[in-house]
Structure formats: C-alpha cells, structure tokens
C-alpha cells in the first residue's frame, strides 16, 4: 500500500535545508570537476531514499522502523510515533520520525534529526 506524505513544518524545513546544502555542494563539485560526492550530497540522498521507502512500505526491512516512545503523536496522544533509519553505523546517523495520519493512508514526517 502506498501512502501520501504530510510534513510537520520543522521537518520540511530540515529536509529543504539538507536539499539546499546538497545542491550547493553538487554545484561546487561540478565547478571544480571533482568526482567524489560530498557528505552533504550523500546525506540528502540517504534521507530522500528513506522517505521514498516510507511512502511505499513503512515496514521495509532496510528502514529498521520501530516505535519511539519518547515522542508524542501530534494528532492523537494514544497513537504511536515511529523512527526509521536514514543512515546506519555512522556517528550522528540521521533518523526520520513519523506517524500515521491524520488522514487514512497518510504518513506525517514529524522530524529529521541526527542521532545523539
């Protein structure tokens, strides 16, 4: 089942900032004719892929999705919040926090943050 996405404003701002950094980095890399992608480009690619997988299948094994109990659902207090891994085995690995709703077949991205 495919889901549609809704965004918390802060999560969307974080996503947009990651995207801007990646685009600026790519432009600078192309100007200097370097071939290796930068950390900003790689991070955005991983976060984008995580979100695409969430849309297709929130239980995809590569996401290692599980319940996150330290955050409240912004729509219904009794509903769960989940965390998906955008990066693995990386210091400060990024995580995507999300929940189902508020509408049917919709996922809301609550936050995109590095792991402490």
N, C-alpha and C positions, 0 to 999 in steps of 0.2 A: 504494500500500500504506500502510495506517495503522499507526502504531507506538504502543505504550504507553510511558508515561514512568516512569522511575525517577529518583530525586533523590539526589544527594550531600547530606549534612546541611547543609553550609555553603551550598550553592546554594539549598536550600529555605529556609534562614533568611534569606538575602538576598532571595529572592522574597517571602517573607512580610513582611519589613520594608518593601520597596517598596510592597506592597499596603496595609499599615497606614498608611504616610505618605499614600498616595493617598486612602484612605478618610477620614482625618482632614482632609485638605485639602479634599475634597469637602464634608464636613460643615460646615467653617468657611465655605466659599464659599457654601453654601446659606443658612447663618445670616445672612451679611452681604448676601445677594441679589446677589452678583457673578455675572456670566455667563461670563466667560472662565475656562477651565480653567487650573490652575496647572501648574508644571513637574513636580511630583511626580505629578500625575494623568496628564499626557502621557507621562512616562517609564514608568509602570506599564502604561499602555495599549500602548505600543510593545513592551515586554518580553513582555507577555502574548500579543500578536499573533505575535511571533517564535516563541514556544514552541508556539502553536497551529499555525503553519505547519510547524514541525519535525515535529510529530506527523503531519501529513497528508503532507508531502513534504519530506524534508530537503534535497532539491536544488532547492527552489523558487528561481527566479532572484532574487527580492527579498531573500533571505537572504544572498546572496553567500557561501555556505558554501565554506570551503576548509580544507585540512589545516593544523593548527597543530603545528609541530614542537617547540616549547619546553616542551611539557607531556606527561607520560607517561600512558598509558592506565591507569586504576586496576585494571583486570581482567586485561589481557594486555599485557605490555610491547611485544610486536611489533605490536599493533594501533594504529590511528591515532586521534588526537584531532582534532576539527574545531571551527571557530569560525563562528558565524553572527552577522550584524549585526542588532542590535535597532534601532540608530539609524545614520543616515548623515550625513556632513558636519556634525557637531556636535562642538564641543570636549568631550572626555571622553565620546565616544559609547559607549554600552553594548554589550557583546558577550556572547554566550551560548556557553560552551564545552561540548561534548558528545561522546559517543562511542556507538558501537553496543554493545548488550549490557547486562548479562551474558547475558540470555536472547535467544532469537530474537525478532525483530520488536519489540525494545525499544530505546529510546534513554535513556541516562542523562545528565542535566544535571549537569555537573561544577562549573561556576562561572558566575556572572553578575557581570560586573565592568565598570567604565568603562575605556575605552582610555586608556593612559597618555599 
